[in-house]
Amino acid sequence: MVETRFADDLIDNVRLSLVSGVGPLLRKALLEHFATSAAVLAAGKDELQRVDGIGPKIAARIVAAKDEIDAEAELRLAAEHGIGVLTETDGDYPRPLRQIHDPPGVLFRRGQALPQDELAVAIVGTRHATRYGLAQAERLAASLARTGFTVVSGLARGIDAAAHRGALSAGGRTIAVLASGLLEIYPPEHEKLADEVAANGYVLSESPPRMVPLSGAFPQRNRIISGLSVGTIVVEAPDRSGALITARHAYEQGREVFAVPGPVDSRMSRGCHALIRDGAKLVESIDDVLAELGPLAENIERDDGTLITRPAELTLNEVEQQVLAAIDGSPTSIDAISAACGLAVHRVLSTISVLEMRRLIRRTSGTQVVRA
C-alpha cells in the first residue's frame, strides 16, 4: 500500500490548528506576524510572545507542537474516511467564510460543495423545540430549498434537525456544521441524518475527525453557521440559547437576521421576540425572507468577478423548465401553456405555483401568468 504524501504547508497548517489555546483570532495574529504556519512553528518562545495574546504557556505548546502533534496522522485518518481538508488558500474553501473576522484556519468536510451554496440561509433554534417550532423550521427549510437556497444548520436535536430534514424532503441542498469531529457525530442518533446531508450537500467541522464535542466548541461553531449564510433565521429560542449566539454572530458579520414569532406565553419563543424587538426581520413565510434576500441573492459577486445566478433558476426540474419556457413576457393563458407543454391543466397549475413562489412568474388574472 502506497502511503499518501501531504504537502508541507498543509501539514503545518493542520498542526498549528491543533495547538491547544490557539483559536482563530490568535492564529490570525500569529500569521500576520510570521506570515506562514511553518514560520510560526519554527519560532522560539521569546519571539512568539511578542505577538499580542501569546503568553508563555501557549508559546511553549507551539514550540512543542512538531514533536507532540501528529498532523499527518490526522490527515491520513481524514483521507481514509473520504474527508477533505481545506485551508484558506484552497480555491474550494468557502468564500463567505473568508469575509468574517475570525475564519477557521482548517476545515474538515465530507460531501461536495457547489457554487450555489454561496446562496445559503441558516435555520437555527432550541434543542427542546415544540411541535409548532419543528413544523415552522421544516416548512421554511423546504420552501428555501425549493427556491434554490442551501439550508445551513448544526445537526443538533430539535430545530436544527427539522431544518435539515425540511431541505432534504424538498430535494434541496443542506450543510451541517458540527462542534465535534466528523467521525464523532453528535448527537449519535443523527449519524444517518449526517450521511443524508453529506449526500445532498456537506458536513463541516473545524475540529479534527475524532474530536469529541466539548461545550466551548458549540458557540465557536455557531460563527461558521452564520458565516456561511447570507441570512440566519431563528425559529425558537428561549432567553439563553445558542441560537441567539448565532444571531449575534450574524449581526457582527453583517448578515441578515430573521426571527419567527411564537405564542406570547411560550418560553421557547422569548428569544425570538427579543430579536424582533431589537430589529430582526419578522418571518411568517418564505416571502418575508425573499423580500430581504432576493436582491442580495441576485448580486453576489464571486472571486472571479462573475455574478451568482438568481437562486430560483438553479434547481428547476424538467417540467418546471418546460412550463417556464412556455410563458411569454406578455400574459399567457393556462390553457395555452397546457397545450404547448402537453401537460394536464392540474399539472400546469401545480407547477405554476412553484414558479410563482420562486418569483419567476406572476399572475395577471386567475387564468393568465407572465414572466416576472
C-alpha positions as CSV (number, residue, x, y, z in Angstrom):
1,M,0.0,0.0,0.0
2,V,1.4,3.4,-1.1
3,E,1.3,5.9,1.8
4,T,-0.3,9.2,0.9
5,R,2.1,12.2,1.0
6,F,0.8,15.6,2.1
7,A,2.2,19.0,1.2
8,D,4.4,20.5,3.9
9,D,2.3,23.7,4.1
10,L,-0.9,21.6,4.7
11,I,0.8,19.6,7.5
12,D,2.0,22.9,9.1
13,N,-1.5,24.5,8.8
14,V,-3.2,21.5,10.4
15,R,-0.5,21.2,13.1
16,L,-0.9,24.9,14.1
17,S,-4.7,24.5,14.1
18,L,-4.4,21.6,16.6
19,V,-2.3,23.5,19.2
20,S,-4.5,23.9,22.3
21,G,-5.3,27.5,23.0
22,V,-4.6,28.8,19.5
23,G,-8.1,29.8,18.3
24,P,-8.9,31.6,15.1
25,L,-8.0,35.1,16.4
26,L,-4.7,34.1,17.8
27,R,-3.9,32.1,14.7
28,K,-4.7,35.2,12.6
29,A,-2.4,37.3,14.8
30,L,0.4,34.8,14.5
31,L,0.2,34.6,10.8
32,E,0.1,38.4,10.5
33,H,3.4,38.5,12.4
34,F,5.1,35.4,11.0
35,A,3.4,35.1,7.5
36,T,3.3,31.3,7.4
37,S,2.4,28.4,9.7
38,A,5.9,27.0,9.1
39,A,7.5,30.2,10.4
40,V,5.2,30.2,13.5
41,L,6.1,26.6,14.3
42,A,9.8,27.3,13.9
43,A,9.8,30.4,16.1
44,G,11.2,30.4,19.7
45,K,9.3,31.2,22.8
46,D,10.5,34.7,23.2
47,E,9.7,35.6,19.6
48,L,6.2,34.0,19.9
49,Q,5.4,36.1,23.0
50,R,5.9,39.3,21.0
51,V,2.5,38.6,19.5
52,D,-0.4,40.0,21.4
53,G,-2.3,37.3,23.3
54,I,0.6,34.7,23.3
55,G,1.7,34.0,26.8
56,P,4.4,31.6,28.0
57,K,2.0,28.6,28.2
58,I,0.7,28.9,24.6
59,A,4.2,29.7,23.3
60,A,5.5,26.5,24.9
61,R,2.7,24.5,23.3
62,I,3.6,25.9,19.9
63,V,7.3,25.1,20.3
64,A,6.4,21.6,21.3
65,A,3.9,21.1,18.5
66,K,6.3,19.5,16.0
67,D,7.1,16.7,18.5
68,E,3.8,16.3,20.1
69,I,1.2,16.8,17.4
70,D,1.0,14.2,14.6
71,A,-0.7,16.3,11.9
72,E,0.0,13.7,9.3
73,A,-1.9,11.0,11.2
74,E,-5.0,13.3,11.3
75,L,-4.6,13.9,7.5
76,R,-4.3,10.1,6.9
77,L,-7.4,9.4,9.0
78,A,-9.4,12.0,7.1
79,A,-8.3,10.6,3.7
80,E,-9.2,7.1,4.8
81,H,-12.8,8.2,5.5
82,G,-13.3,10.4,2.5
83,I,-13.0,13.7,4.4
84,G,-11.5,16.6,2.6
85,V,-9.2,19.1,4.4
86,L,-9.3,22.7,3.4
87,T,-7.2,25.7,4.3
88,E,-7.8,29.4,3.5
89,T,-5.5,29.2,0.5
90,D,-7.6,26.5,-1.2
91,G,-9.9,27.5,-4.0
92,D,-12.6,25.3,-2.6
93,Y,-12.5,27.0,0.8
94,P,-16.0,28.6,1.4
95,R,-15.7,32.1,0.1
96,P,-18.2,33.6,2.6
97,L,-16.0,32.4,5.5
98,R,-13.1,34.4,4.1
99,Q,-15.1,37.5,4.8
100,I,-15.6,37.0,8.5
101,H,-13.1,38.4,11.0
102,D,-12.2,35.0,12.6
103,P,-12.2,32.5,9.7
104,P,-11.3,28.8,10.5
105,G,-7.7,28.1,9.6
106,V,-8.5,24.5,8.7
107,L,-11.9,22.9,7.7
108,F,-12.7,19.2,7.5
109,R,-15.5,18.4,5.0
110,R,-17.5,15.4,4.0
111,G,-19.6,15.9,0.9
112,Q,-19.4,18.1,-2.2
113,A,-19.7,21.9,-2.3
114,L,-21.3,23.6,-5.2
115,P,-21.2,27.3,-6.3
116,Q,-24.9,27.7,-5.4
117,D,-24.0,27.0,-1.8
118,E,-22.9,30.6,-1.6
119,L,-26.6,31.4,-1.5
120,A,-27.3,29.8,1.8
121,V,-29.6,30.6,4.7
122,A,-29.2,29.3,8.2
123,I,-32.1,28.0,10.3
124,V,-31.3,27.6,14.0
125,G,-33.1,27.2,17.3
126,T,-33.5,25.3,20.5
127,R,-32.9,21.6,21.0
128,H,-36.1,21.5,23.1
129,A,-38.4,22.5,20.3
130,T,-42.2,22.5,20.4
131,R,-44.3,20.9,17.7
132,Y,-45.0,24.4,16.4
133,G,-41.3,25.2,16.2
134,L,-40.4,21.9,14.4
135,A,-43.2,22.5,11.9
136,Q,-42.1,26.0,11.2
137,A,-38.4,25.0,10.8
138,E,-39.3,22.2,8.4
139,R,-41.7,24.3,6.4
140,L,-39.3,27.2,6.0
141,A,-36.4,25.0,5.1
142,A,-38.4,23.2,2.5
143,S,-39.5,26.5,1.0
144,L,-36.0,27.8,0.9
145,A,-34.7,24.6,-0.7
146,R,-37.4,24.8,-3.4
147,T,-36.4,28.4,-4.0
148,G,-32.8,27.4,-4.6
149,F,-31.2,28.3,-1.3
150,T,-28.9,25.9,0.5
151,V,-30.1,25.4,4.2
152,V,-27.4,25.6,6.9
153,S,-27.7,24.3,10.4
154,G,-25.9,22.5,13.2
155,L,-27.3,18.9,13.1
156,A,-28.5,19.3,16.7
157,R,-31.7,17.9,18.1
158,G,-34.8,20.0,17.7
159,I,-34.9,22.9,15.2
160,D,-31.6,22.0,13.5
161,A,-32.6,18.5,12.6
162,A,-36.0,19.7,11.4
163,A,-34.3,22.3,9.2
164,H,-32.0,19.7,7.6
165,R,-34.9,17.3,7.1
166,G,-37.1,20.0,5.6
167,A,-34.5,20.8,3.0
168,L,-33.9,17.2,2.2
169,S,-37.6,16.5,1.8
170,A,-37.8,19.2,-0.8
171,G,-34.9,17.7,-2.8
172,G,-32.7,20.7,-1.8
173,R,-29.1,21.1,-0.5
174,T,-28.2,21.4,3.1
175,I,-25.0,22.0,5.1
176,A,-24.4,20.7,8.7
177,V,-21.7,22.4,10.8
178,L,-20.5,20.3,13.7
179,A,-18.8,21.2,17.0
180,S,-17.3,17.7,17.1
181,G,-15.2,15.9,14.5
182,L,-16.8,14.3,11.5
183,L,-16.2,10.8,12.9
184,E,-17.8,11.7,16.2
185,I,-21.3,12.7,15.1
186,Y,-23.2,14.4,17.9
187,P,-25.9,13.6,18.8
188,P,-25.1,10.0,17.9
189,E,-28.7,9.3,16.8
190,H,-28.1,11.7,13.9
191,E,-25.5,9.6,12.1
192,K,-27.9,8.6,9.4
193,L,-29.1,12.2,9.0
194,A,-25.4,13.3,8.7
195,D,-25.0,10.7,5.9
196,E,-28.0,12.1,4.1
197,V,-26.7,15.7,4.4
198,A,-23.3,14.6,3.1
199,A,-25.1,13.1,0.0
200,N,-27.0,16.3,-0.6
201,G,-24.6,19.0,0.5
202,Y,-21.8,18.5,3.0
203,V,-21.0,18.1,6.7
204,L,-18.3,20.5,8.0
205,S,-16.1,21.0,11.1
206,E,-13.0,22.8,12.1
207,S,-12.3,20.0,14.6
208,P,-10.2,17.0,13.7
209,P,-12.1,13.9,12.8
210,R,-12.0,12.1,16.2
211,M,-12.6,15.2,18.4
212,V,-15.4,14.7,20.8
213,P,-17.9,17.6,21.3
214,L,-16.7,20.0,24.0
215,S,-19.1,22.6,25.5
216,G,-16.9,25.5,24.4
217,A,-16.9,24.4,20.8
218,F,-20.6,25.0,20.2
219,P,-20.5,28.8,20.4
220,Q,-17.4,28.8,18.2
221,R,-19.2,26.5,15.7
222,N,-22.1,29.0,15.5
223,R,-20.0,31.7,13.9
224,I,-19.4,29.2,11.0
225,I,-23.1,28.6,10.6
226,S,-23.8,32.3,10.3
227,G,-20.7,33.0,8.3
228,L,-21.7,30.5,5.6
229,S,-25.1,32.2,5.2
230,V,-26.4,35.4,3.8
231,G,-29.1,35.3,6.5
232,T,-29.9,33.5,9.7
233,I,-33.5,32.5,10.8
234,V,-34.1,31.8,14.5
235,V,-37.2,29.7,14.8
236,E,-37.5,29.0,18.5
237,A,-35.1,30.2,21.3
238,P,-35.5,30.8,25.0
239,D,-33.8,33.7,26.7
240,R,-30.5,31.9,26.9
241,S,-29.9,29.9,23.8
242,G,-27.1,29.0,21.4
243,A,-29.3,30.2,18.6
244,L,-29.1,33.7,20.0
245,I,-25.3,33.4,19.8
246,T,-25.6,32.5,16.2
247,A,-27.8,35.6,15.6
248,R,-25.3,37.8,17.3
249,H,-22.5,36.4,15.1
250,A,-24.7,37.1,12.1
251,Y,-25.2,40.7,13.1
252,E,-21.4,41.1,13.7
253,Q,-20.7,39.6,10.3
254,G,-23.1,41.9,8.5
255,R,-25.6,39.2,7.7
256,E,-29.4,39.5,7.8
257,V,-31.2,38.2,10.9
258,F,-34.7,36.9,10.9
259,A,-36.9,35.5,13.7
260,V,-40.2,33.5,13.7
261,P,-42.7,34.8,16.3
262,G,-44.4,32.3,18.6
263,P,-47.2,32.2,21.2
264,V,-46.8,35.1,23.6
265,D,-46.7,32.8,26.6
266,S,-44.2,30.3,25.1
267,R,-40.9,30.3,26.9
268,M,-39.3,28.8,23.8
269,S,-40.1,32.0,21.8
270,R,-38.9,34.6,24.2
271,G,-35.5,34.9,22.4
272,C,-37.2,35.3,19.0
273,H,-39.5,38.0,20.4
274,A,-36.5,39.8,21.8
275,L,-34.7,39.6,18.4
276,I,-37.7,41.1,16.7
277,R,-37.9,44.0,19.2
278,D,-34.2,44.6,18.5
279,G,-34.7,44.8,14.8
280,A,-34.6,41.3,13.4
281,K,-37.0,40.8,10.5
282,L,-40.2,39.0,11.5
283,V,-40.8,35.9,9.4
284,E,-44.2,34.4,8.7
285,S,-43.4,32.8,5.4
286,I,-40.7,32.5,2.8
287,D,-41.9,35.7,1.2
288,D,-40.6,37.7,4.2
289,V,-37.1,36.1,3.6
290,L,-37.1,36.6,-0.1
291,A,-38.2,40.2,0.3
292,E,-34.8,40.9,2.1
293,L,-32.5,38.4,0.3
294,G,-33.9,38.4,-3.2
295,P,-32.0,41.5,-4.4
296,L,-28.9,40.3,-2.4
297,A,-29.0,36.9,-4.0
298,E,-29.0,38.3,-7.5
299,N,-25.9,40.4,-6.9
300,I,-23.4,38.1,-5.0
301,E,-20.1,38.6,-6.8
302,R,-17.7,35.7,-6.8
303,D,-13.9,36.0,-6.6
304,D,-13.6,35.7,-10.4
305,G,-15.9,38.7,-10.9
306,T,-18.9,36.7,-12.1
307,L,-22.3,37.1,-10.5
308,I,-24.3,34.3,-9.0
309,T,-27.4,33.4,-10.9
310,R,-30.7,34.1,-9.2
311,P,-31.1,31.0,-7.0
312,A,-34.6,30.1,-8.2
313,E,-33.3,29.2,-11.6
314,L,-30.6,26.8,-10.3
315,T,-32.9,24.0,-9.2
316,L,-35.8,23.9,-11.8
317,N,-36.7,20.3,-12.8
318,E,-37.5,19.3,-16.3
319,V,-41.3,20.0,-16.0
320,E,-40.7,23.4,-14.4
321,Q,-38.3,24.4,-17.1
322,Q,-40.8,23.3,-19.8
323,V,-43.6,25.3,-18.2
324,L,-41.4,28.4,-17.7
325,A,-40.3,28.2,-21.4
326,A,-44.0,28.3,-22.5
327,I,-44.6,31.6,-20.6
328,D,-44.1,34.8,-22.5
329,G,-43.3,38.3,-21.4
330,S,-46.9,39.1,-22.2
331,P,-49.8,37.4,-20.4
332,T,-50.1,33.7,-21.2
333,S,-53.2,31.6,-20.5
334,I,-53.1,28.4,-18.5
335,D,-54.8,26.6,-21.4
336,A,-52.1,27.8,-23.8
337,I,-49.3,26.6,-21.5
338,S,-51.1,23.2,-21.2
339,A,-51.3,22.8,-24.9
340,A,-47.7,23.9,-25.5
341,C,-46.3,21.5,-22.9
342,G,-48.7,18.6,-23.5
343,L,-49.4,18.6,-19.8
344,A,-52.7,18.3,-17.9
345,V,-54.1,21.5,-16.6
346,H,-53.8,20.4,-13.0
347,R,-50.1,19.6,-13.5
348,V,-49.6,23.1,-15.1
349,L,-51.3,24.8,-12.1
350,S,-49.2,23.0,-9.5
351,T,-46.0,23.9,-11.5
352,I,-47.1,27.5,-11.8
353,S,-47.5,27.7,-8.0
354,V,-43.8,26.6,-7.6
355,L,-42.7,29.1,-10.2
356,E,-44.7,31.9,-8.5
357,M,-43.1,31.1,-5.2
358,R,-39.7,31.3,-6.8
359,R,-40.7,34.7,-8.2
360,L,-40.0,33.7,-11.8
361,I,-43.6,34.4,-12.9
362,R,-46.6,36.3,-11.6
363,R,-50.4,36.1,-12.2
364,T,-52.1,38.8,-14.1
365,S,-55.5,37.2,-13.6
366,G,-57.0,33.9,-12.4
367,T,-56.2,32.2,-15.7
368,Q,-53.1,34.1,-17.0
369,V,-49.5,34.5,-16.0
370,V,-46.5,36.5,-17.2
371,R,-42.7,36.3,-16.7
372,A,-41.6,38.3,-13.7
